[in-house]
Amino acid sequence: MAVITIAVCDEVRKDAQKLVKKLSELIPEAEILVYRNRESLLNGLKDEHKRCDVLFMGLDGEKGENLETVRAIRLGGNYVPVVLVAANDHFYKEAFEVFAFNYITKPVGIGELEHVMKPILRSCELDGGKALHFQYRTQIYTLQHRRLVYISSSLHNVVFHLTDGTVIRCRARLADFSDQLADSSFLRCHQSFLINLDKVTSLNKNSFMVGGTEIPISRNYLKNSRQKYKDYLEQQKVSS
């Protein structure tokens, strides 16, 4: 089984081929999905059998048109790490607006790829064996932690929000999953929310931000949530 699934989308075919070759050399066991254009990529990301752990998106043209592709992915609720690959650094500022994980320029060197992939690989390796298991009606679900952005509940209904925008519902309570989520990156920040700290992009006064989605922090959980997030960030610094 592949340690990581990487998606590459670059309409300049020779650049895509060079990137795929270097990624294959760097991570031989990786599964690499290649998309030739925006439409095939967006369709692929909707297919739950083609989920990826990181997306390398080529930015070509004077206006960096594929920034809008990434924006569409985010608006669809998908927070997969996106590495923008451009001919120059003209769109570096705009990269922050679409919550890009990193920004690199062509030609991409193997050392640069290694630097970009190291934290993503580490996350996949750490969480690869961690998953949430449950049965609802006649179906058994296995949801890997790294695929989960946050979990919400209302009136004994639990909703799992996945990185690719998929939503899975079941009849349960958040407390029913507490044992499986112990010693993980998940944090209870509200009576109705569990959030994956690996997916948090910022902390506001009374809420976490995950891309463009705001997850509330209730008063009873505020102090602990702030401390846990601070501890998490410190741990990430030590590990990097």
C-alpha positions as CSV (number, residue, x, y, z in Angstrom):
1,M,0.0,0.0,0.0
2,A,1.3,3.5,-0.9
3,V,2.6,5.6,2.0
4,I,1.3,8.7,0.3
5,T,-0.8,9.6,-2.7
6,I,0.4,12.7,-4.7
7,A,-1.7,14.5,-7.3
8,V,0.1,16.5,-10.0
9,C,-1.7,19.0,-12.3
10,D,0.3,21.0,-14.8
11,E,-0.9,21.8,-18.3
12,V,2.7,22.1,-19.4
13,R,3.3,18.4,-20.1
14,K,7.1,18.4,-20.0
15,D,7.1,20.2,-16.6
16,A,4.6,17.7,-15.3
17,Q,6.7,14.8,-16.5
18,K,9.8,16.2,-14.9
19,L,8.1,16.7,-11.6
20,V,6.6,13.2,-11.6
21,K,10.0,11.7,-12.3
22,K,11.6,13.6,-9.4
23,L,8.8,12.7,-7.0
24,S,9.1,9.0,-8.1
25,E,12.8,9.1,-7.4
26,L,12.3,10.8,-4.0
27,I,9.4,8.6,-2.9
28,P,9.4,5.4,-4.9
29,E,6.5,3.9,-3.0
30,A,4.2,6.9,-3.6
31,E,1.1,6.7,-5.8
32,I,1.1,9.6,-8.2
33,L,-2.0,10.8,-10.0
34,V,-1.5,13.0,-13.0
35,Y,-4.1,15.4,-14.3
36,R,-3.6,17.3,-17.5
37,N,-6.1,20.1,-16.9
38,R,-8.3,21.8,-14.4
39,E,-11.5,19.9,-15.3
40,S,-9.9,16.4,-14.9
41,L,-8.4,17.5,-11.6
42,L,-11.7,18.8,-10.1
43,N,-13.5,15.7,-11.3
44,G,-10.8,13.5,-9.8
45,L,-10.9,15.2,-6.4
46,K,-14.6,14.4,-6.3
47,D,-13.9,10.7,-6.7
48,E,-13.4,9.3,-3.2
49,H,-11.3,6.5,-4.7
50,K,-8.8,9.1,-5.9
51,R,-8.1,11.0,-2.7
52,C,-4.7,12.5,-2.4
53,D,-2.5,13.7,0.5
54,V,-0.9,16.6,-1.4
55,L,-1.5,18.4,-4.7
56,F,1.2,20.0,-6.9
57,M,-0.5,22.6,-9.0
58,G,1.2,24.3,-11.9
59,L,0.7,28.0,-12.3
60,D,1.2,29.1,-15.9
61,G,0.2,32.2,-17.8
62,E,0.4,35.9,-17.0
63,K,-2.6,35.8,-14.6
64,G,-1.8,32.5,-12.8
65,E,-5.2,31.1,-13.9
66,N,-4.9,28.0,-11.7
67,L,-5.1,30.1,-8.6
68,E,-8.9,30.1,-9.3
69,T,-8.7,26.3,-9.5
70,V,-7.3,26.1,-6.0
71,R,-9.9,28.7,-4.9
72,A,-12.6,26.4,-6.3
73,I,-11.2,23.4,-4.4
74,R,-11.2,25.4,-1.1
75,L,-14.8,26.7,-1.7
76,G,-15.8,23.1,-2.2
77,G,-14.5,22.3,1.4
78,N,-11.4,20.5,0.3
79,Y,-8.3,21.4,2.4
80,V,-5.7,19.1,0.9
81,P,-2.2,20.6,1.1
82,V,-1.5,22.4,-2.2
83,V,2.0,23.2,-3.4
84,L,2.0,25.8,-6.1
85,V,4.6,25.4,-8.8
86,A,5.2,28.5,-10.8
87,A,7.7,29.9,-13.4
88,N,8.4,32.9,-11.1
89,D,7.4,34.4,-7.7
90,H,4.8,36.8,-9.1
91,F,1.9,35.0,-7.3
92,Y,3.6,34.4,-4.0
93,K,1.3,36.8,-2.2
94,E,-1.9,35.3,-3.8
95,A,-0.8,31.9,-2.6
96,F,-1.7,32.8,1.0
97,E,-5.2,33.8,-0.1
98,V,-5.9,30.2,-1.2
99,F,-4.2,28.6,1.8
100,A,-1.3,27.1,-0.2
101,F,1.0,24.8,1.8
102,N,4.1,25.9,-0.1
103,Y,5.2,27.8,-3.2
104,I,8.1,26.7,-5.4
105,T,9.5,27.9,-8.7
106,K,10.5,26.0,-11.8
107,P,12.8,24.2,-12.5
108,V,12.1,22.2,-9.2
109,G,15.2,20.7,-7.6
110,I,15.2,17.4,-5.8
111,G,16.5,19.1,-2.6
112,E,13.6,21.6,-2.7
113,L,11.1,18.8,-3.2
114,E,12.6,16.9,-0.2
115,H,12.2,20.0,1.9
116,V,8.6,20.4,0.9
117,M,7.6,16.8,1.3
118,K,9.3,16.1,4.6
119,P,6.5,17.4,6.9
120,I,3.8,16.0,4.7
121,L,5.4,12.5,4.7
122,R,5.9,12.7,8.5
123,S,2.2,13.5,9.0
124,C,1.2,10.6,6.7
125,E,3.5,8.2,8.5
126,L,2.4,9.2,11.9
127,D,-1.3,9.1,11.1
128,G,-1.2,6.2,8.6
129,G,-2.1,3.6,11.2
130,K,-4.6,5.8,13.0
131,A,-8.2,5.5,12.0
132,L,-11.7,5.9,13.3
133,H,-13.9,2.8,13.0
134,F,-17.6,2.5,13.4
135,Q,-20.7,0.8,12.0
136,Y,-23.9,2.6,11.0
137,R,-26.8,0.7,9.8
138,T,-25.4,-2.0,7.4
139,Q,-22.1,-0.3,6.6
140,I,-18.8,-0.3,8.3
141,Y,-16.6,2.8,8.1
142,T,-12.9,3.3,8.5
143,L,-11.9,7.0,8.4
144,Q,-8.2,7.7,8.6
145,H,-7.4,10.6,11.0
146,R,-5.5,12.5,8.4
147,R,-8.6,12.5,6.2
148,L,-10.7,14.2,8.9
149,V,-10.9,18.0,9.3
150,Y,-13.4,18.1,12.1
151,I,-16.4,16.3,13.6
152,S,-19.6,18.0,14.6
153,S,-22.8,16.8,16.4
154,S,-26.4,17.9,16.8
155,L,-29.3,16.1,18.3
156,H,-27.5,12.7,18.6
157,N,-26.3,13.0,15.0
158,V,-22.6,13.0,14.3
159,V,-21.1,14.5,11.1
160,F,-17.6,13.7,9.9
161,H,-16.1,16.4,7.6
162,L,-13.3,15.0,5.4
163,T,-10.5,16.8,3.7
164,D,-12.0,16.2,0.2
165,G,-15.3,17.8,1.1
166,T,-17.1,14.5,1.8
167,V,-19.6,14.5,4.7
168,I,-20.5,11.3,6.5
169,R,-23.3,11.1,9.0
170,C,-24.3,8.6,11.6
171,R,-26.6,8.3,14.7
172,A,-24.3,8.7,17.7
173,R,-22.7,11.2,20.2
174,L,-19.2,12.7,20.1
175,A,-18.5,10.9,23.4
176,D,-18.9,7.6,21.6
177,F,-15.6,8.2,19.8
178,S,-13.5,9.6,22.6
179,D,-11.6,6.4,23.2
180,Q,-10.6,6.0,19.6
181,L,-9.4,9.7,19.4
182,A,-7.4,9.6,22.6
183,D,-3.7,10.4,22.1
184,S,-4.4,11.9,18.7
185,S,-4.4,15.4,17.2
186,F,-8.1,15.8,17.8
187,L,-9.3,18.4,20.4
188,R,-12.7,18.9,21.9
189,C,-13.2,22.7,21.6
190,H,-17.0,22.8,22.0
191,Q,-19.9,20.7,23.2
192,S,-20.6,20.1,19.5
193,F,-17.2,20.1,17.9
194,L,-14.0,18.0,17.7
195,I,-11.3,19.6,15.6
196,N,-8.2,18.0,14.0
197,L,-5.3,20.4,15.0
198,D,-3.3,19.2,12.0
199,K,-5.8,21.0,9.8
200,V,-6.1,24.3,11.8
201,T,-4.8,27.3,9.8
202,S,-5.3,30.0,12.6
203,L,-6.7,30.6,16.0
204,N,-9.0,33.6,16.6
205,K,-10.4,35.0,19.8
206,N,-13.2,32.4,20.2
207,S,-12.7,30.1,17.2
208,F,-10.4,28.0,15.1
209,M,-10.1,28.6,11.3
210,V,-9.6,25.7,8.9
211,G,-9.2,27.3,5.6
212,G,-12.3,29.3,5.1
213,T,-14.3,27.4,7.8
214,E,-14.7,28.8,11.3
215,I,-15.1,26.3,14.2
216,P,-16.4,27.9,17.4
217,I,-14.6,27.4,20.8
218,S,-17.1,27.6,23.7
219,R,-16.3,29.3,26.9
220,N,-15.9,26.1,28.9
221,Y,-13.3,24.8,26.5
222,L,-11.5,28.1,25.7
223,K,-8.6,28.0,28.1
224,N,-7.8,24.3,27.5
225,S,-8.2,24.8,23.7
226,R,-5.7,27.7,23.6
227,Q,-3.2,25.8,25.7
228,K,-3.5,22.6,23.7
229,Y,-3.0,24.5,20.4
230,K,0.0,26.3,21.8
231,D,1.5,23.0,22.9
232,Y,0.7,21.5,19.5
233,L,2.6,24.3,17.7
234,E,5.6,24.0,20.0
235,Q,5.7,20.2,19.3
236,Q,5.6,20.9,15.6
237,K,8.6,23.2,15.9
238,V,10.6,20.6,17.8
239,S,9.7,17.9,15.3
240,S,10.5,20.0,12.2
